[in-house]
Amino acid sequence: MKKLRLVFIVFQLCSCLVTYSQFEYYKPDTTRNNHRAGELIVSASPNILLNTPKGVQFAGGLKFQVFLGKKISIDADMVFGRDYIHAGPGIIGLPLCLIASGSFFRNQEFSFGDGEGSLTDFFFSVAIIAMSFEHISYHIPLKNYLDISPYLSLLRYKYAYVYNNHSDTEYRGEQLSFASGVQLNKYFGRFVLSPYFEYNIGYRDHISGYNIGVYCGIYFPYK
């Protein structure tokens, strides 16, 4: 029942995103193969997780993508299901990057405030933002309104609760993991539909997993 409720909520969110994009943001002359630094995509998704401690699971996801140029973006994603969650440092780093983006993308410098302790805050913020680069995507144009983006994540945090010991495998409930995948991005004005497939493996238990899903997002151009 909880799984169905989660899937229903995610699909409702995706439906809202579709409606909002079509009636408020639709611009048929927009070509989305020329990204600019500072542009943002915010997405939600239904997901299917394969080879978890509980077998096949339904889950919901959120994803943020900030473009550094025409073809490169740094990403932050979070997927959560029953007794399962994975996320990267970008969940913290990208909001800081967006706060600083007004000065960074215009003046190529950060400004996090003045006064005592501001230099420490500056280096801390830069370090967190730098960690966001552990999840990076490269966008390859296929044609207008369509690109494909392979991505790589090196320091993803993964938590999967294990109730019972497995006779043939030993899952570690909490660990860092590696992930690599590919995402197909189709743009409808400022609405983005992005099916994806991903492979991941834990650094501690060395057990492989596979995730599939469809991100439904809104594209925010840089002004």
Salt bridges, closest charged atoms under 4 A:
ASP75 OD2 - HIS135 NE2 3.85
ASP77 OD2 - HIS86 NE2 3.43
ASP77 OD1 - HIS135 ND1 3.53
ASP77 OD2 - ARG156 NH2 3.17
ASP83 OD2 - LYS54 NZ 3.22
ASP147 OD2 - HIS35 NE2 3.39
ASP147 OD1 - HIS139 ND1 3.46
GLU170 OE2 - ARG172 NE 3.72
GLU198 OE2 - ARG156 NH1 2.61
